[in-house]
């Protein structure tokens, strides 16, 4: 295993900017698929985590601080995984009420510093379409894709 202390951002290498929602299956699967599909191409990984504040989360300042901590910790876990694979990793996070707006603002700020980057996100795909799946699984990733296309950004 590579010494994670020596992992530094390589400005000459390609960077994968990944949208993640919590630490778990979809984000890990996306990370692994990037490495499998583009073996040796991406050496830097930036993990974007947006915590969505709603009435369930915002029940007081203690709950909000706990939520912020969990959003930040999710990103740190992804960075640790990237480091274990020998890649540079960085987590950027925010909280807000609209994931599409928050991701757009974050990517817009990152692009000038990461000209050699590509945006990735994972999406659950079901073999059959159910009425409730349209309500429960919104199309956030597709909305983000539309917004990023206006920046002429590779997706």
C-alpha positions as CSV (number, residue, x, y, z in Angstrom):
1,X,0.0,0.0,0.0
2,X,1.2,3.5,-0.9
3,X,2.1,5.9,1.9
4,X,-0.9,8.3,1.9
5,X,1.3,11.1,3.3
6,X,3.2,11.3,-0.1
7,X,0.0,11.5,-2.2
8,X,-0.1,15.0,-3.7
9,X,-2.2,16.6,-6.3
10,X,-0.7,16.1,-9.8
11,X,-1.7,19.1,-11.9
12,X,-0.6,17.3,-15.1
13,X,-2.8,14.3,-14.5
14,X,-6.5,14.0,-15.2
15,X,-8.9,14.7,-12.3
16,X,-12.2,12.9,-11.7
17,X,-14.8,15.1,-10.0
18,X,-17.3,12.8,-8.4
19,X,-20.7,13.7,-7.0
20,X,-21.4,11.5,-4.0
21,X,-24.4,11.2,-1.7
22,X,-23.4,9.8,1.6
23,X,-20.8,7.1,1.9
24,X,-21.9,3.9,0.4
25,X,-22.7,1.6,-2.5
26,X,-23.4,4.0,-5.4
27,X,-20.4,6.3,-4.7
28,X,-18.1,3.4,-4.1
29,X,-19.3,1.6,-7.2
30,X,-18.8,4.8,-9.3
31,X,-15.3,5.2,-8.0
32,X,-14.4,1.5,-8.8
33,X,-16.0,1.7,-12.3
34,X,-14.0,4.8,-13.1
35,X,-10.8,3.0,-12.2
36,X,-11.9,-0.1,-14.1
37,X,-13.1,1.7,-17.2
38,X,-10.4,4.4,-17.4
39,X,-7.5,2.4,-15.9
40,X,-4.5,4.7,-15.3
41,X,-6.3,7.8,-16.7
42,X,-7.5,9.6,-13.5
43,X,-4.9,10.2,-10.8
44,X,-6.7,12.9,-8.8
45,X,-10.2,12.5,-7.3
46,X,-12.3,15.3,-6.0
47,X,-15.5,14.2,-4.1
48,X,-18.4,16.7,-4.0
49,X,-20.8,16.1,-1.2
50,X,-23.9,18.2,-0.8
51,X,-26.0,17.8,2.3
52,X,-29.6,18.7,1.7
53,X,-31.2,20.6,4.6
54,X,-34.9,20.0,5.1
55,X,-37.3,20.1,8.0
56,X,-36.1,16.7,9.2
57,X,-32.5,17.8,9.4
58,X,-33.1,21.3,10.7
59,X,-34.8,20.7,14.0
60,X,-32.3,22.9,15.9
61,X,-28.7,23.9,16.0
62,X,-27.4,20.7,17.5
63,X,-29.0,18.6,14.8
64,X,-27.6,20.9,12.1
65,X,-24.1,20.7,13.5
66,X,-24.4,16.9,13.7
67,X,-25.6,16.9,10.0
68,X,-22.7,19.0,8.9
69,X,-20.3,16.7,10.7
70,X,-21.7,13.6,9.0
71,X,-21.6,15.3,5.5
72,X,-17.9,16.2,6.1
73,X,-17.1,12.7,7.4
74,X,-18.6,11.1,4.3
75,X,-16.2,13.0,2.1
76,X,-13.2,12.0,4.3
77,X,-14.2,8.3,3.9
78,X,-14.0,8.7,0.1
79,X,-10.7,10.4,0.3
80,X,-9.3,7.6,2.5
81,X,-10.5,5.0,-0.1
82,X,-8.9,7.0,-3.0
83,X,-5.6,7.2,-1.0
84,X,-5.7,3.4,-0.3
85,X,-5.9,2.9,-4.1
86,X,-2.8,5.2,-4.5
87,X,-4.7,8.2,-5.8
88,X,-4.8,11.8,-4.5
89,X,-8.2,12.6,-3.0
90,X,-9.9,15.7,-1.8
91,X,-13.4,16.3,-0.4
92,X,-15.4,19.5,-0.9
93,X,-18.7,19.8,0.8
94,X,-21.5,22.2,1.5
95,X,-25.1,22.1,2.8
96,X,-28.1,23.7,1.2
97,X,-31.7,23.3,0.1
98,X,-31.1,22.6,-3.6
99,X,-28.5,20.0,-4.7
100,X,-28.5,21.1,-8.3
101,X,-27.7,24.8,-7.5
102,X,-25.1,23.8,-4.9
103,X,-23.2,21.4,-7.2
104,X,-23.3,23.9,-10.0
105,X,-21.8,26.6,-7.8
106,X,-19.1,24.3,-6.5
107,X,-18.1,23.0,-9.9
108,X,-18.1,26.5,-11.4
109,X,-15.6,27.5,-8.7
110,X,-13.5,24.4,-9.2
111,X,-13.2,24.4,-13.0
112,X,-10.6,27.2,-13.2
113,X,-8.3,25.2,-10.9
114,X,-9.0,21.8,-12.5
115,X,-8.8,22.3,-16.3
116,X,-8.0,18.7,-16.9
117,X,-11.1,17.2,-15.2
118,X,-14.3,15.3,-15.9
119,X,-17.4,15.2,-13.8
120,X,-18.9,11.8,-12.7
121,X,-22.0,10.8,-10.8
122,X,-23.8,7.6,-10.1
123,X,-27.5,6.9,-10.8
124,X,-29.6,4.0,-9.7
125,X,-31.2,2.2,-12.6
126,X,-34.1,-0.1,-12.2
127,X,-35.0,-2.8,-14.7
128,X,-38.7,-2.0,-14.4
129,X,-40.2,1.4,-14.0
130,X,-42.5,1.8,-11.1
131,X,-44.8,4.7,-10.4
132,X,-43.2,5.3,-7.0
133,X,-39.6,5.2,-8.4
134,X,-40.3,8.4,-10.3
135,X,-41.3,10.1,-7.1
136,X,-38.6,8.6,-4.9
137,X,-35.7,8.8,-7.2
138,X,-35.5,12.2,-8.8
139,X,-33.4,13.1,-11.7
140,X,-30.9,15.3,-9.8
141,X,-27.9,14.0,-11.8
142,X,-29.6,14.8,-15.1
143,X,-30.5,18.3,-14.0
144,X,-26.9,18.9,-12.9
145,X,-25.7,17.6,-16.3
146,X,-27.9,20.1,-18.1
147,X,-26.5,23.0,-16.0
148,X,-22.9,21.9,-16.5
149,X,-23.4,21.7,-20.2
150,X,-23.9,25.4,-20.2
151,X,-20.3,25.7,-18.8
152,X,-19.1,23.7,-21.8
153,X,-17.8,21.2,-19.2
154,X,-17.0,17.5,-20.1
155,X,-19.3,15.0,-18.5
